[in-house]
Amino acid sequence: MSPIPINTFTYKGIEVSMLRLDEAHTNLQGNKFYKLKYNLEAAKLSGFSSLLTFAGAFSNHLHAVATAGKLLGFNTIGIIRGEDDIHNPTLQYVRENGMQLKFISREQYRQFRDEQHLLVALTQEFGKYYFLPEGGTNHLAVKGCAEILADIHQDYTHIFCSVGTGGTLAGLISTPYITGKIIGIAALKSVEAIKKNIAELIDSNATTSWEICDEYHFGGFAKYHPELIQFINRFQSQYNIQLDPIYTCKMMFAIFDKIEKGKISSSHKILCIHTGGLQGWSGWHHRFPLK
């Protein structure tokens, strides 16, 4: 993998650096490369030929698993929350890349997600498989995400990252020798379960200071909000960087808002992480075609 570029720009006179994980890997964009890296290695070493995961119908994780399976020769199985939609571009993509899909109700989905013993029943239908949890977050994903900042040698005072399931943030917190504060910007409304998950996943020796900010969810996960879309368009026009509509847009909005409110000053050295997810635009336009 080639070195990850860092773009630096200013807002209201404050310098902000962005680690461009969206440009880190041609096929597995953003943080998904790091989340899957050691899981795929473990699957291969353990002799698994199939990967099974849970996801929503527009999931970046689902897209990444299908891509990785095609690249590395794994069969892939997606257990999808909700109903099929032949026009959904994410589902079209994963099918074209060989993923087998099973659609279950939202109630069943919660049961499978929360009661792990139910996963055994899926072996009767799909045979032996390597399990990847929703969002790809587990201890091996955290191990991979702990490498995101491995080549960062500057002493940033604040490192910002968007938060979904919490695996990427847990990896950043677990990175050795990081002196700055890690700040997660939540894409979801409810973050208590995510905080608990992160606390369980981080390296026991980690001493990095961290927090999750839940003030910028804009109504919840993947909700349409005109102000946020306007911000995305302005940001791309001014800095020539495309943000995804679910995660990084909220992170950048939060950073700019904190600068405007004086919570970030010129004495701070800021790094933010573009975690990719740009494939999500095709699903976004499918869901909101007239907006």
Secondary structure, DSSP 8 states (H G I E B T S, - for coil): -----EEEEEETTEEEEEEEGGGS-SSS-THHHHHHHHHHHHHHHTT--EEEEEE-TT-HHHHHHHHHHHHHT-EEEEEEES---TT-HHHHHHHHTT-EEEEE-HHHHHHHHH-GGGHHHHHHHH-S-EEE-GGG-SHHHHHHHTTTTTT--S--SEEEEEESSSHHHHHHHT-TT--SEEEEEESSS--HHHHHHHHHHS-TT----EEEE-S--TTSTT---HHHHHHHHHHHHHH-----TTTHHHHHHHHHHHHHTTSS-TT--EEEEE---TTHHHHHHHHSTT-
